[in-house]
Amino acid sequence: MKQAAKPQEPYAEALYRLLKKAREQGVQLLMDGETERWYATSGTIENVIYAVSETGCTCQGFASFGRCKHFALYLEQFGKRPPTAAELDAAAAEWRRVQSLLSRHQIKSTADWRHVQTVKSTYERNCRIVPQSAFEPAPAA
C-alpha cells in the first residue's frame, strides 16, 4: 500500500524554521575582510565553514534541498528572508489597527507618529507587492 506524500512545507516557513535551527545551534556569519565574501559556521561540525551568498550555500543541505540554515541566517541578516504567512498576517493586522486610529484622529503625539511610520515601513517591507510565489525556488530541471 502506498503512503500518502507529505505536504511540502512552504518556502518561507522552511526558511523561518531553518533560521530558528541556525540560532539554536549557534551558527555564525563571518565576512572575509579581503574578499568581502560571507561564510557561515557549520553549527554541528567543529571548524567547518561554508561559503554563503544571496544565491545559495556550499553545504550539503542546500545542495540537496535548495535551502539550509546557513542560507536562512544570511537572508535574515540582510533583510532578504521572505516573510512567513503569520508574519504577513501580523503586519497586516497592525497596519489595519493603525489605519483605524488615523481615521479616528487618535494619533496626537510625536511618539504616536513615529509608531505609525514604524508600522507602515514594517508593513511595506513584509507585505511587498510581490506575489509570494516569487520567493519560491525555481523547479529543478
C-alpha positions in Angstrom: 0.0 0.0 0.0 1.3 3.4 -1.0 1.9 6.0 1.7 0.4 9.4 1.1 3.0 12.0 0.2 3.8 14.6 2.9 2.6 18.1 2.0 5.5 20.2 1.0 6.5 22.9 3.5 6.1 26.4 2.1 9.5 28.0 1.2 9.1 31.0 3.6 8.1 28.7 6.5 11.0 26.4 5.8 13.5 29.3 5.9 12.0 30.5 9.2 12.3 27.0 10.7 15.9 26.8 9.5 16.6 30.2 10.8 15.5 29.1 14.3 17.6 26.0 13.9 20.7 28.1 13.0 20.2 30.3 16.1 19.7 27.3 18.3 22.9 25.7 17.0 24.9 28.9 17.2 25.6 29.3 13.5 27.6 32.5 12.9 28.1 34.5 9.8 31.7 35.6 9.1 32.9 38.0 6.4 36.4 37.7 4.8 37.7 41.3 5.0 39.9 40.9 1.9 37.4 39.3 -0.5 34.2 40.6 1.3 32.7 37.1 0.9 30.5 35.7 3.6 30.8 32.3 5.3 28.8 30.5 7.9 30.0 28.2 10.6 28.6 24.6 10.5 26.7 24.6 13.8 27.2 20.8 14.0 30.7 20.2 12.8 33.6 22.0 14.5 36.0 24.0 12.4 33.9 23.8 9.3 32.6 26.8 7.4 30.5 27.2 4.2 30.5 29.9 1.7 27.1 31.6 1.7 25.6 34.3 -0.5 22.2 35.5 -1.7 22.2 32.8 -4.3 23.0 29.8 -2.0 25.3 27.9 0.2 28.0 25.3 -0.3 26.7 22.9 2.3 25.1 19.5 1.6 21.7 20.6 2.9 21.5 23.4 0.3 22.7 21.1 -2.5 20.0 18.6 -1.6 17.1 20.8 -0.7 17.8 24.3 -2.1 17.7 25.8 1.4 19.6 25.4 4.6 20.1 27.0 8.0 23.2 29.0 6.8 21.3 30.4 3.8 18.3 31.3 6.1 20.6 33.1 8.5 22.3 35.0 5.7 19.0 36.1 4.2 17.8 37.2 7.7 21.0 39.2 8.3 20.5 41.2 5.2 16.7 41.6 5.4 16.0 39.3 2.4 14.2 36.4 4.1 10.7 36.2 2.7 8.0 36.7 5.4 6.0 33.8 6.7 2.2 33.7 6.4 2.0 34.5 10.1 4.3 37.5 9.8 2.3 38.8 6.8 -0.9 38.4 8.8 0.5 40.2 11.9 1.9 43.1 9.8 -1.4 43.5 8.0 -3.4 43.4 11.3 -1.2 46.0 12.9 -1.4 48.2 9.8 -5.3 48.0 9.9 -5.2 48.9 13.6 -3.1 52.0 12.9 -5.2 53.0 10.0 -8.3 52.8 12.2 -6.5 55.1 14.8 -5.6 57.5 12.0 -9.2 57.6 10.7 -10.5 58.5 14.2 -7.8 61.2 14.6 -6.4 59.4 17.7 -2.7 59.9 16.7 -1.7 63.0 18.5 1.9 62.9 19.8 5.3 62.7 18.0 5.8 59.2 19.5 2.5 58.1 18.1 3.5 59.4 14.6 6.9 57.5 14.9 5.0 54.3 15.7 2.8 54.9 12.7 5.9 55.2 10.5 7.5 52.1 12.0 4.3 50.1 11.5 4.0 51.4 7.9 7.6 50.6 7.0 7.2 47.1 8.5 4.0 46.5 6.6 5.5 47.7 3.3 8.6 45.6 3.8 6.7 42.4 4.8 3.7 42.8 2.5 5.5 43.6 -0.7 3.5 43.9 -3.8 5.4 40.9 -5.0 3.5 37.6 -5.1 4.6 35.1 -2.5 5.4 32.6 -5.4 8.3 34.9 -6.4 10.1 33.7 -3.3 9.7 30.1 -4.2 12.9 28.5 -5.7 12.8 27.6 -9.4 11.8 24.0 -10.0 14.7 21.6 -10.7 15.2 20.8 -14.3 
